[in-house]
C-alpha cells in the first residue's frame, strides 16, 4: 500500500508549501499530493478557495493578482508556491499527485508536466492527476492520454456514473468515511485502483491495508512510513517508493 504525503508532510509543516514538500522527500515518501489553482495566469499550489485559513491574506485566491499572492505568508514564513516550483523541488524523485481545483487548470498542468518531463527528470508514470471537477479532469485526459487519472469522489456511489466511466480513470480516490472491504473489492473488480483520503490513524491504515487498498493520503507520512509491513499487506505491490514507479496502464 502506497503512502502519499497529503499536501506534503502537512502534519509537520504548513500544507502545500515547499517546506512541506521537501520534508516529505526527506522522509522518503514515495508520492506527494498537492492542490493546484489558477490565478492571474499562474498555477498556484493551494487547497482552499479562500486565503484566510492558510495565509495572512484575504479573499478568493483565483481573484487575486500574482503580485499579491507572492507576498503572502502561507505559514512559518513560507510563500504560496507555484506548481513549477514544486516540480523543481521534487525533480522526479517521487510520484507527484496533482489535484485540479476547479476550472482553468487542465491546460496549464498538461503543459507543465510535459516541460517537467523534458527538464526535470519526470516521466509520464510519475504523475497522477485527480479532481472532483470531472469535466476539467476529462479535459486534462484529452490533453495527456498517457497520464493516469484519479476520479475523486466524496460519497459511496450506487454505481459508477457514465461521466466517471467515460474518464477511464486509473483510480477512484475515496473518502475514508465510506470505505469498506466490499467497496474495495467492487472497485478492484472494475479493474481500478482505490486510493483513500485522509488517513492519519495507524489503526485505520492497517485496516485499509488488510482490505487491499492501493494507497492512502496522509498528513503524517512520518508515522505511516514507520509501518514497515504496510506495503506487503495489500495485494498490489507496484508502489513501493520511487523505485516502484511503474508505467501506467493506458486506457484504464
Secondary structure, 3 states (H helix, E strand, C coil): CEEEEECCCCCCCCCCCHHHHHHHHHHCCCEEEEEEEEECCEEEECCCCECCCCCCCCCEHHHCCHHHHHCCCCCCCCCCCEHHHHHHHHCCCCEEEEEECCCCCHHHHHHHHHHHHHHCCCCHHHEEEEECCHHHHHHHHHHCCCCEEEEEECCCCCCCCHHHHHHCCCEEEEEHHHCCHHHHHHHHHCCCEEEEECCCCHHHHHHHHHHCCCEEEECCHHHHCCCCCHHHHCCCCCCCCHHHCCCCCCCC
